């Protein structure tokens, strides 16, 4: 847990930086005039290029790292033209220049000796890419996904998995769909060794991106978690709330049959419930609290929608948890997800069966074995 707190502390530190940027470090007079023009000429395009280059270089040269947020803000403030007629010309040049100079900056940073400065510069360049949300910069983030540092990988993934970027990938253009596939395939290679925070980003991306490879990525993420539950090696159970919500999002997409996604949702949710009910003597208070939170939230936000029932009518699991009725919780589990003798409400509504390893049908999700004899919290 200390590592996770440190992880978020680093993220917050970069996002919350707010010290004043040194006035005059980047000349904005030329770019402001260009933003007011209705039609751009070659000289105007050179001014855009020069501004972006100066701003990115200013980010690299700023010794006061608290001021870097102001450098990023300066860049973001000048992303668009003020004139609609010049917008296409302006942004095309702006992002071509952004790719050129950020790529150069990443190259310079990669040559620095390992240390705090190199790390901070790398993260801040990725945060800039993330904030710009432009498909032309995606390849720069993909390259950073291979970095050994977890925070750098987090921001590399974030910059191609944030909702604004995903929306652009889903625009229907062939080049954008090709980029979406490239991103999905690279994310698949990162699942096994990524932090919970990064996996949550991947799951959200996989749920929202409109390509079959997104579904494949989401199923891979769910399968990793399901296997960890089966062996009692899962950690940071709050992550499964994000994964279950992403599975629910994918299930809810109109017009496609998604039996594998439905099965993953049901089995993962089953294991979450079973772990809570069976692990009362072996799990830490934090683990039990996280599991209870996930169970109740998913019943409220996902199960009620899948069953097409009001939330007030789908509260049996919540009541069992509130009453510490673990036998009753497992009964509610069977009622919803299925037991050994009859299918549950969810399989009946969504018309699916669980499958044995040999492919034969079964009415119940797999049973979680008893927990190993371990110290609480381990």
CORGI-V401636 format. One line per field, one symbol per residue. ss: DSSP state (h for helix, s for strand, l for the rest). Layout:
ss: ???
This chain:
ss: lhhhhhhhhhhhhhhhllllllllllllhhhhhhhllllllhhhhhhhhhhhhhhhhhhhhlllhhhhhhhhhhhhhllllllhhhhhhhhhhhhhhhhhhhhhhhhhhhlllllhhhhhhhhhhhhhhhhhllhhhhhhhhhhlllllhhhhhhhhhhhhlhhhhhhhllllhhhhhhhhhhhhhhhllhhhllhhhhhhhhhhhhhlllhhhhhhhhhhhhhhhhhhhllllllllhhhhhhhhhhhhhlllllllhhhhhhhhhhhhhhhhhhhhllllllhhhhhhhhhhhhhhhhhhhhhhllllhhhllhhhhhhhlllhhhhhhhhhhhhsllllslhhhhhhlllsslllllssllllllllllllllll
